[in-house]
Amino acid sequence: MELLVREAQPDDAEAIVGIINPIIEAGLYTAFDTPFTVEAERKYILDLPQRGLFHVAVRRHDQKIVGFQSMEPFATYTHAFDHVGVLGTYVDLSYRRQGIAMRLFELTFEAARRRGYEKIFTYVRADNQAALGTYLNQGFQIIGTARRQAKINGKYVDEIIIERLL
Ligand SMILES: CC(C)(COP(=O)(O)OP(=O)(O)OC[C@H]1O[C@@H](n2cnc3c(N)ncnc32)[C@H](O)[C@@H]1OP(=O)(O)O)[C@@H](O)C(=O)NCCC(=O)NCCS
């Protein structure tokens, strides 16, 4: 699939929600449990923190958004973590395993270094082998397991903590 990866714009909100909400509703992949509204997503893009990154992957032939990746500083209550970002990656469930995440990582890593990030620290549900495989393929390492970290539909789920130095 020929892709263009670019920064998200407020008008991308509807397409982004069209990707993330089915992922949330499936209940299998993410700790998010409440679907996003288009208005909330648009506001999130408009109010993105100064060091926030938000990239979309667009299929070239019809301009359809097929995936996105966003990153924010790990914490804002201290400058001690300014060099650490937390990342999320979401690809349309119909277009998985076609290299879309891989393309998003390329731009995000480059943009993150430019913004002064030195490492990415994030979490993946222990039952989400696709996400874990994707991050390990991008050079992330497992640093531990947070047991019973999420409770989704009444069921505990462990979270795998991963990191990658940039
Ligand atoms: C995880 C996710 C983002 C991967 O996106 P993708 O576009 O399908 O990934 P890619 O096609 O770029 O895969 C790149 C590499 O990652 C690894 N990978 C991807 N999916 C995998 C899977 N199901 N099992 C094992 N490894 C996998 C492979 O090494 C793959 O390379 P290959 O296809 O040449 O073997 C996608 O499955 C998704 O959006 N899932 C639902 C949301 C989610 O779980 N997000 C993560 C929450 S933090």
The ligand as an ORCA input file, in Angstrom:
! r2SCAN-3c Opt
* xyz 0 1
  C      -0.311     -3.212     16.722
  C      -0.637     -2.559     15.383
  C      -0.527     -1.054     15.543
  C       0.359     -3.041     14.319
  O       0.129     -2.305     13.116
  P       0.395     -2.957     11.659
  O       0.288     -1.864     10.661
  O      -0.481     -4.135     11.504
  O       1.920     -3.428     11.807
  P       2.978     -3.610     10.616
  O       2.289     -4.227      9.448
  O       3.692     -2.331     10.380
  O       3.964     -4.677     11.262
  C       5.336     -4.443     11.381
  C       5.959     -5.630     12.074
  O       5.454     -5.749     13.415
  C       5.311     -7.144     13.758
  N       3.877     -7.512     13.861
  C       2.817     -6.812     13.417
  N       1.656     -7.479     13.684
  C       2.038     -8.623     14.286
  C       1.320     -9.730     14.786
  N      -0.025     -9.809     14.673
  N       2.001    -10.726     15.384
  C       3.356    -10.672     15.485
  N       4.096     -9.661     15.003
  C       3.452     -8.634     14.425
  C       5.898     -7.914     12.602
  O       7.293     -8.068     12.862
  C       5.642     -6.967     11.438
  O       6.521     -7.174     10.353
  P       6.137     -8.294      9.247
  O       4.703     -8.134      8.899
  O       7.074     -7.965      8.106
  O       6.424     -9.610      9.893
  C      -2.060     -2.974     14.900
  O      -2.179     -4.358     14.950
  C      -3.184     -2.347     15.700
  O      -3.548     -1.194     15.495
  N      -3.765     -3.107     16.633
  C      -4.882     -2.599     17.430
  C      -4.482     -1.454     18.319
  C      -3.325     -1.777     19.208
  O      -3.189     -2.876     19.694
  N      -2.489     -0.768     19.444
  C      -1.394     -0.856     20.344
  C      -1.816     -0.262     21.641
  S      -0.414      0.488     22.421
*
